[in-house]
Amino acid sequence: MKKISIVIPAYNEEKAIGHTLKEINDTLKNINIDYEIIVIDNNSIDRTGDIAKDLGAHVILEKRQHSLSFLLLHLSTDYFL
């Protein structure tokens, strides 16, 4: 079975990240897809990264905002969205 990565760049999203991750998890579990969620925390000053980690996402702290090209080094899946 192929695996996909869902990549979410986030900056100060503590109010929305929990709902977003729950919706993604609920949707993908219902259709039986092997997946991982990666949250790129763009140096948030709120609890975005902590909330994402608590909900099972792999969190990568990126101190340089708007720089996502490094993300390919962290993928271990066949596809990413």
One Martini backbone bead per residue (centre of mass of N, CA, C, O) as a GRO file, in nm:
protein
   81
    1MET     BB    1   0.097   0.036   0.022
    2LYS     BB    2   0.059   0.354  -0.010
    3LYS     BB    3   0.194   0.670   0.099
    4ILE     BB    4   0.100   0.979   0.250
    5SER     BB    5   0.157   1.334   0.267
    6ILE     BB    6   0.058   1.588   0.486
    7VAL     BB    7   0.114   1.936   0.432
    8ILE     BB    8   0.139   2.199   0.693
    9PRO     BB    9   0.155   2.520   0.700
   10ALA     BB   10   0.238   2.721   1.005
   11TYR     BB   11   0.114   3.035   1.168
   12ASN     BB   12  -0.047   3.096   1.430
   13GLU     BB   13  -0.284   2.822   1.462
   14GLU     BB   14  -0.422   2.739   1.743
   15LYS     BB   15  -0.734   2.777   1.664
   16ALA     BB   16  -0.719   2.561   1.394
   17ILE     BB   17  -0.538   2.299   1.400
   18GLY     BB   18  -0.716   2.097   1.548
   19HIS     BB   19  -0.951   2.083   1.348
   20THR     BB   20  -0.790   2.013   1.098
   21LEU     BB   21  -0.666   1.743   1.200
   22LYS     BB   22  -0.932   1.599   1.267
   23GLU     BB   23  -1.049   1.605   0.979
   24ILE     BB   24  -0.826   1.450   0.840
   25ASN     BB   25  -0.831   1.196   1.012
   26ASP     BB   26  -1.129   1.119   0.969
   27THR     BB   27  -1.120   1.097   0.660
   28LEU     BB   28  -0.876   0.892   0.622
   29LYS     BB   29  -0.984   0.662   0.801
   30ASN     BB   30  -1.252   0.612   0.631
   31ILE     BB   31  -1.057   0.538   0.357
   32ASN     BB   32  -0.799   0.375   0.410
   33ILE     BB   33  -0.520   0.550   0.449
   34ASP     BB   34  -0.185   0.585   0.429
   35TYR     BB   35  -0.050   0.826   0.667
   36GLU     BB   36   0.083   1.161   0.712
   37ILE     BB   37   0.146   1.443   0.929
   38ILE     BB   38   0.287   1.762   0.843
   39VAL     BB   39   0.407   2.032   1.039
   40ILE     BB   40   0.503   2.358   0.953
   41ASP     BB   41   0.662   2.556   1.183
   42ASN     BB   42   0.691   2.915   1.139
   43ASN     BB   43   0.773   3.032   1.423
   44SER     BB   44   0.575   3.029   1.640
   45ILE     BB   45   0.423   3.203   1.939
   46ASP     BB   46   0.246   2.973   1.990
   47ARG     BB   47   0.077   2.637   2.012
   48THR     BB   48   0.084   2.491   1.739
   49GLY     BB   49   0.297   2.259   1.772
   50ASP     BB   50   0.180   2.126   2.028
   51ILE     BB   51  -0.097   2.054   1.916
   52ALA     BB   52  -0.004   1.885   1.677
   53LYS     BB   53   0.154   1.675   1.842
   54ASP     BB   54  -0.087   1.583   2.026
   55LEU     BB   55  -0.238   1.487   1.736
   56GLY     BB   56   0.016   1.327   1.567
   57ALA     BB   57   0.203   1.515   1.442
   58HIS     BB   58   0.465   1.607   1.251
   59VAL     BB   59   0.706   1.842   1.366
   60ILE     BB   60   0.849   2.127   1.197
   61LEU     BB   61   1.090   2.359   1.256
   62GLU     BB   62   1.081   2.684   1.086
   63LYS     BB   63   1.253   2.984   1.103
   64ARG     BB   64   1.212   3.021   0.796
   65GLN     BB   65   0.999   3.181   0.635
   66HIS     BB   66   0.889   3.048   0.334
   67SER     BB   67   1.058   2.753   0.364
   68LEU     BB   68   0.987   2.432   0.193
   69SER     BB   69   1.218   2.272   0.041
   70PHE     BB   70   1.327   2.093   0.286
   71LEU     BB   71   1.093   1.882   0.314
   72LEU     BB   72   1.195   1.646   0.128
   73LEU     BB   73   1.387   1.527   0.356
   74HIS     BB   74   1.117   1.419   0.539
   75LEU     BB   75   1.015   1.218   0.339
   76SER     BB   76   0.845   0.868   0.340
   77THR     BB   77   0.676   0.884   0.073
   78ASP     BB   78   0.503   0.877  -0.235
   79TYR     BB   79   0.320   1.120  -0.139
   80PHE     BB   80   0.215   1.476  -0.151
   81LEU     BB   81  -0.004   1.764  -0.011
   0.00000   0.00000   0.00000
